[in-house]
Amino acid sequence: MKIPEREHPADLFSEWLDEAIADEGKEMATAMSLSTVGDDGIPDSRMVLLKDADRQGFVFYTNLESRKGRQLKRHPFAALCFHWKGLGRQVRIRGPVEPVSDAEADAYFQSR
């Protein structure tokens, strides 16, 4: 089933994110819970910041040698949860994870 352009979930997410930024500020609005799975099969969650989102997916950065980096390499699936209390909304996402390109990662870390 094809989703009509005006109803694409990424477009709605973008609208909601803009509203959340206006309501809570960028840092709070882009804070998301990232859940991964360890080798023991137990979920592991922590807060990270969304850096970009579009129809291709959601982007965050991490050290690939961190616990979450190692977990994502071994089990390339994750769940995200945004909670925008002031708007009475939450957004849950889950699916496969893949690394950004080396050029994208380099550009991000140069900007820090």
C-alpha positions in Angstrom: 0.0 0.0 0.0 1.4 3.4 -1.0 1.1 6.2 1.5 -0.1 9.4 -0.1 2.6 12.2 0.0 0.6 14.4 2.3 0.1 11.6 4.8 3.6 10.2 5.0 4.5 9.5 8.6 7.9 11.3 8.3 6.1 14.5 7.2 3.8 14.3 10.3 6.8 13.6 12.5 8.5 16.7 11.1 5.4 18.8 11.8 5.2 17.4 15.4 8.9 17.9 16.0 8.7 21.6 14.9 5.8 22.0 17.4 7.8 20.3 20.1 10.8 22.5 19.5 8.6 25.6 19.7 7.0 24.2 23.0 10.0 22.7 24.7 13.2 24.0 23.0 15.4 22.0 20.7 17.4 20.0 23.2 14.3 18.7 25.0 12.3 18.1 21.8 15.1 16.1 20.2 15.8 14.0 23.3 14.8 10.4 22.6 15.1 7.1 24.4 17.2 4.6 22.3 16.7 1.0 23.1 19.1 -1.7 21.9 19.5 -5.4 22.9 22.5 -6.9 24.5 23.9 -10.4 23.8 21.9 -11.6 26.8 18.7 -10.6 25.0 17.8 -8.0 27.6 16.8 -4.5 26.3 19.1 -1.6 27.2 17.8 2.0 27.0 19.4 5.4 27.3 18.7 9.0 26.2 20.4 10.3 23.0 19.7 13.4 20.8 18.2 13.2 17.4 20.4 15.0 14.9 18.3 14.6 11.7 15.1 12.9 10.5 13.6 12.5 7.1 11.9 9.9 5.0 15.1 7.8 5.0 15.2 7.5 8.8 16.3 9.0 12.1 20.0 10.0 12.7 21.9 10.0 16.0 25.6 9.7 16.6 27.6 7.5 19.0 31.0 6.1 19.5 31.0 2.7 17.7 33.0 1.3 20.5 30.5 2.3 23.2 28.1 -0.3 24.6 25.3 0.9 22.4 27.6 1.0 19.4 28.7 -2.6 20.0 25.1 -3.7 20.6 23.9 -2.1 17.4 26.7 -3.8 15.4 25.8 -7.2 16.8 22.0 -6.7 16.8 21.2 -4.0 14.2 17.7 -3.2 15.4 16.6 -0.5 17.8 13.6 1.3 19.2 13.2 5.1 19.8 10.7 6.9 21.9 10.1 10.7 21.9 8.0 12.1 24.7 6.6 15.6 24.4 4.7 16.1 27.6 3.6 19.7 26.9 1.9 18.5 23.7 0.5 15.3 25.2 2.3 13.3 22.5 4.8 10.5 22.2 6.2 8.9 19.1 7.5 5.3 19.1 9.7 4.0 16.3 11.4 0.6 15.8 13.3 -1.0 13.0 16.7 -1.8 11.5 19.7 0.4 12.1 22.6 1.1 9.8 25.7 3.4 10.2 25.8 6.7 8.4 28.5 7.0 5.8 32.1 7.8 6.8 31.8 11.2 5.2 28.6 12.0 7.2 30.2 10.9 10.4 33.4 12.9 9.7 31.4 16.0 8.9 29.4 15.7 12.1 32.5 15.2 14.3 34.3 18.1 12.5 31.3 20.4 13.4 31.5 19.6 17.2 
